[in-house]
Amino acid sequence: MRTFSRWLVLATALSGAAAHADDNDLVISRFGVERRGSSSVITSTEFAEASADFRAFARTFGAVMTSANLMPPRTTGHSGFAFNAELSVVSLPEDVVLPTEAEQPGSVLVPSLHVRKGLPFSLELGGRVGWIEKSSMVTATGELKWAVNEGFTYLPDVGLRLHVTKLFGAHNLDLTTTGLDIGVGKQFPLGGMVTVTPYGGLDLNFVSATTRTLDFDPSRTNADTAGNDSRDALTNTAPYSRVDAGDNLTPRFYAGARFIGGVLQLGAELSLTNLGGFDQEGAGSRDLPSVFAFNTTLGLDF
């Protein structure tokens, strides 16, 4: 049993070690390591504070992953198809610690590719793949939009969008956001085949996150786990408290405009995600700042 525990903790530590880590790759165990400090064993209060740090991070990074809409509520039409290259510039609040390999940046770029396909009954299916700059992490989004009202001369377009975004490539971390987006917009002709569509809306995002069992003692060696008590190998190891989607709502407000000339599509958008606050058992309450993003898109609309 002692040998099994020893190898278990070593596997936990080594499974999250990348052969090469980029500047913005994440070291999730850092919250517990820093809260533990010089304590021989992390206390319940220190662990609660580390879990609160993790929860604040999860809300913030969830906002980074879902910072862009970049499409009005109007669909492409049942036979339509759109392909876009997108770029988001997302500000990172200084008050929330992101455990990056290098010094925490003040902002991060998220380039992405976005594909949308129109379906009958004013439905639209879409997918987006993004990359967190200077990291090995990518995001994948699946979305389904329904235009409740579109194409009427004197009425605005109204759309509902369900979406799920998952983070890949982050060691020891499982982070997912789900959301319901309510948008309003109206297309106006500018002349010939050129149109502009201003739009805005509210995106209700729910963040969920878990971690593997983490080692809060980075100086641990194999010899340190060779004591007579097999539980020595598990000292200072634990997963953070789970971040449940139902308790972590981060509403995002956005406004933008899309220009179409022939098949060419160009758009820009501003968004503000309210991270809100939360109570963490054993760590008190925390109020988090908002996350601001500027998003642009260039693509083809058929």
N, C-alpha and C positions, 0 to 999 in steps of 0.2 A: 504493500500500500504506500509506503514511504517513497519508493522508487517511482511509482505511478504519479504521485502528487508532484514530485520534483520535475518530472518530464512534462507534466501538464502545465505548470507555470512557465517553464522555458518555452514550450510551444506557443503559449499565449503571447509571450513577449516577442518571440521571433517571427510569428505569423504576421505581425503588423509592421515589420521592418522592411522597407523597400530597398532594393539594390541601389537605387538612386532617387533621392528626394528632391523635388523642385521647391522653389521658394514658397509657393502658396499651398503646398501639400500640408496636411493636417497631422498633428501629434495629439490625438484626443486624450491620452493619459495625462497630459500636462496639467489639467485642472486639478487632478488629485495629487500629483507630485508637488505642485506649488502650494496647495492648501496644507498638505502634510508637513512641509517644511522640514524641521529637524526632529519632529516627533518620531519615536521608534516605531510606533504603530498609529496609523491614521485614526483619529477619534471620530465619534459619531457626528459631532458638530462640524469638523473639518470635511467629512464626507458629504454632509448636507450642503455645505457651502460649495463644494466641488460640483455636486449635482445641480445646484442653482446656476453655477457658471455654465455648465453644459446646456441647461435649458435655455439660458439667454443666448448662447451661441447658436443653438438649433433654430430658434426663432429668427435670428439675424440671417443665418445662412439660408434658411428657407425663403426669406425675402429676396436674397440674391438670386436664388434659383428661379423665382417666379416674378421677376421684376418687369417683364415685358408682356404686352398683349399684341400690339402692332397690327391690329386689324379691326375694322369697324364691325358693327353687328350684322351688316349685310353679308350674305354668303356669296360664293362664286357662281351660284346657279347649279342646277342638277347635273349639267354637263361640263361645268367649269373646273379649272385646275390652276393653282398658283404655287410658284416656287420662289422663295425669298432667302437672301442672305441678310442676316441681322447682326447688330452690335449693340450691346448694352454697356453703359458706364455706370457702375453702381457705387455709391458712396458707402463707406464702412464707418460706423460710429466708433469713436475712440473709447466710449464708456463700456463697450462690450468687447471682451477679450476673444479673439480668434486665434487658436493655437497653431499658427503657421510655422513652418520650418524656419523661415527668415523673419525679419522684423515685420510686424503687422502693417500692411499697406493702408493708405487712406482711402483708396478706391480700387476696384477690380474691374477688368474688362471681361465680358462674356460674349464672344462671337458665337453665332448659331446658324443653323440651316432649318428652314421652316417650310413644310409642304402641306397644302390644303386641297381637299377634293370635295366638290359639291355632290350632294345626294338629293334624291327626290324629297318632297315634302319640306322644303326649306331647311334641310339638314346639311351639315358639313362636318367632315372628318379631317382631323389634322394631326401632325406629328412634328415635334421640334427636337433637335439634338444640339446641345450647347457644350462649350468647353470653358472651364474656369482657367483663366490665363495663368501661366507659370505653375502649372500643376498637372497631375495625372488624372484629374477628376473631370468627368463629363456628366451632363444632365440629360435625361430623356423624358419627354413630355408627350402624353397622348391626350387628345381633346375631342370633344363632340359638341358642336354648336347647333342651336336651333334658333332660326330667325322667326320670332313670334310675329313680327310685322316687318315687311320690307317692300320697297319699290313703289309705295303709294306717293302720289304727287304732293299732297298736303300734310302727310303724317310722317313722323320720324321713324327710322328703322329701330327696332328693338330686338335684342338677341340675348339668349341665355347660353352660357358655355360651361360645361363640366370638364375639368382637367385634373390630371394626375401627373406629378413630376417626381422622379426618383434620381438620387445621386449615386453615381458609380465611381469606383476607383479610390474611395476614401477608406483607409485601413481602420478596421475595428469599429466602423460606424455604418449604421443603416438610417438614412434620412429620407423621408418622403413627405410631400405636400399634396393635399387634395383641395379642390376649390370649386366654387360656383361664382361665375362672373356674370354680372348684369350690365349690359351696355346699351347706349342710345347714340344714334348718329343720323346724319342726313347727307345724301349725295347731291351735289350741285354741279351743273354743267358750266364750264369756263369758256367753251367754244370748240367747235369741231369734235374731236374724240377725246378731249381733255376734261376731266372731272376732278373735283376736290370733295373729300368727305371728312368733315370734322366729326369727332366722336369723343365720348367720355363714358366713364362707368365706375362701378364698384366691384372689386374682386375679393371675395371672402375666402381666405386661405386658412387651412387647418394643417398644423405641423405635427408630425410624429417622428420620434427618433429613439433608437436604442443603440447600445454598444455591446461589444463582447466583454468578457472578463478582462480587466485591465490591470497592469502591474504598476503600482504607485511607488515602487522602489527601483529606480533605474540603475542603482549600483549593485543590485543583487547578482550573485554568481551562483554557479552550480554548487559550490562548497557551502554556501549559506543555507541551502535547502537540505543539507545532509544530516540534520539533527536527528535525535531519537524520536522526536514527535513528528509524525508525517504531516501534520498541519502547518509546520514551519514554512513549507513551500507555498502555502496559500495566504500567509500573512501579507497585509497591504495589497490585496488583490480583490477586485469587485467590479461589476458593471455599474455605471451610473444609474440613478433612478430613471425609470422610463418616462419619456415625454409623450403624453397621450394627445391625439389629435383633438379630442373633444374639449380639452382644457387649454388649448393653445391656438386661439383664433387671431390672425393678423390681417386685418382688412387693408386692402390696397386701393387707393384712389388714382385714377389715371385719366389723361386727356391727350388727344393727339389729332393728327390729320393725315389723310392719305391722298396722294395725287396719282391719277392714272392717265397716261397718254398713249393711246393704242394698246399695246400689250405691256408697256413699261409701267412699273409701279414704284413709287417713292413715298416714304412715310417717316414721320417723327412723332415721338411720344414722350411725355413726362409722367412719372409715377411717384407716389409717396406711400410707403407702407408703414402703418402705425403698429409698432411692435407691442404697445400696451405695457401692462405690468402683470405680475403674478406673485402668489404666495408659495414659498417652498418650505415644507415642514422641516423645522430645525434650523432654517436659515433666514426666516423673516420674509419680508416683501421686497420686490424690486420693481422699479419703473424704468423702462427701456426707451431710448430715443427712437426716432423714426428713421427709415432708410429711404433715401432719395435716389432716383435713377433717371438717366436720359437714354432713350432708345431710338435707333434708326433702322430703316429697312430699305432694301433695294431688290427688286425682283421682277418677275414676269407673271402676268395674269392672262390666262387664256379662256 
